[in-house]
Amino acid sequence: MKSQLVTVRAALPELRAGRAGSVVLTVSTSGFYPGRGGVLYVASKFAVRGCVIALAHELAPDVRVNGVAPGGTLGTELTGSASLGLDGQVLDATEGREDDLRRRTPLRVALGGEDHAGSYVFLASDRARGITGTGESTPTAASAFR
């Protein structure tokens, strides 16, 4: 999550310049449903989810902040944590992964990165100018980014 905060901070002057900036972070369904990807991955995605909500408050109305939570992705090279001895395990190489992804999505589809790309493009575009990661439009009084 630190990388997302550092990146947003570095880009903030340009994002605010036109009062139409947009940040789109990857949350993952692991930010909503624990048990997928290991404890460190799940914890980090819960943190990114909180980051989206907090930044959406803090940076409004100059910058919109949204998150995309893909329901699992085929073709990923994501590995486990080295500190847990899982760095040799590639998530996509897990036996039955595509069938598992199909079973846990309501539409019974397993998607790849090319399927998720449209969500990012839409949220970054002017067509999503009324969408941000929180329902409230008033920024918080105290902000780490001000």
N, C-alpha and C positions, 0 to 999 in steps of 0.2 A: 504494500500500500504506500510505502514511503516514496516509491518511484512515481506513483500517480500524483502525489502532493507536490513533489519537486518539479515535475513536468508542468503541472497547472500553474504553479508559482512562476516558473520561467516564462510561460506563454501569456501570463495575465495582462501585461501592458498592451500587447497586440490584441488580445481578446476583448479588452475593454475599449480600445480605440474607436471602434465603430458602433459600440453599444449593441452589437449583434453577434457577439462571440458565442461559441458553442463548444462544450466539452462533452465527450462521450467516452465513458469508462466501461470496461468489461467486468461485470459483476459475477456472472455464472449462476446457474441454478443452485450451486453449492452455497451461495450466499443466502439461500432461503431454506434449503433442505440439507441437513447434515448427513454425513455418511458416504459422500461421494468425493473421492480425490484425496482422502487422508486428512488428518487433523490439522496440519499446517495450512493446507490448501483451503479447507473449509473456513478456518479462522480468518485467513487473509481475505477471502471473498465476503465474509460477513463484515469485515472492516471496510472493504471497498464500498459495500452497500451503504454503510453509515456515512462514508465519505461523500457519496453522491447526494444523499439527503442533506447533509450539513453544508456542502458547497453550493447546492441549489439555493439554500436560504441565504448564505453569506454573499454570494456573487450576484444575486438578482438585484436590480433588473438589467444590469449590463451584460451578464453572461448567463446563458442557459447551461445547466448541467444535467446530464441523463446517464443512465446505465443500461447496458444490454446484458441480458442473462440467458445466453444460449442454453438449450436443454441438452447439453452434451454435444461434442463435435467429433465427427469422424476425421481421420487424417491428422490428428494432433500429435506432436512430438513431446507432449508433456510427460515428464518423468516424476518419480517420487523424490522425496527429500533425501539428500546424501546423509544428513545427520541421523536419519532413521534406517540407513542402509538400503534405501529403495531407489537410488539413483540409476540403477541398471534396469529398472522396470518402466517400459514405455506404456503409457495408458492405452494407446491405440492398439498395442499388440496383445492386449488382454483377450483371451479366448472368449468368443461369444459377445464381444463388445457391441457390434452392430445390432444384434438381436436384443441385447439388454437395453440399448438406447430406444429401440422401437417399443419395447414393452412398457417403459416408464414415461412415454409421452402419450397424451390423449389421442393424437392423430395417428399414432403408430408409424412415425417416420423417424429415420436416422439422418441427420443433416451434417453437411460439411461446411467449411469456412465460406465457400462461395454462396451458400444458402443464407448465412447470417449477414453477409456484407450489406445487403439492402437496408437492414435496420440501422446500421451505423450511418450510411449515406443519408437516409431520410432524417434521422435525428440531428445530423450536422447541418442540414439544409434549411433554407428560409421557410420551406413548407411546414416545418415543425416549430415555427417561431413562438407558438403559444404553449409549447410542451417543455416542462422542466421537471426535475426529479422530486418535486414536492408540490402539494396542492396549494400552498400559501405563496403569496407573491411579495410579502414584506420581508426584507432581509433582517437578520438578527442585528442587534445593536452592537455587540462585540464580535469582532471578526479577526481571525488570524491573518486574513488576506487583505485587510484594508490598510 
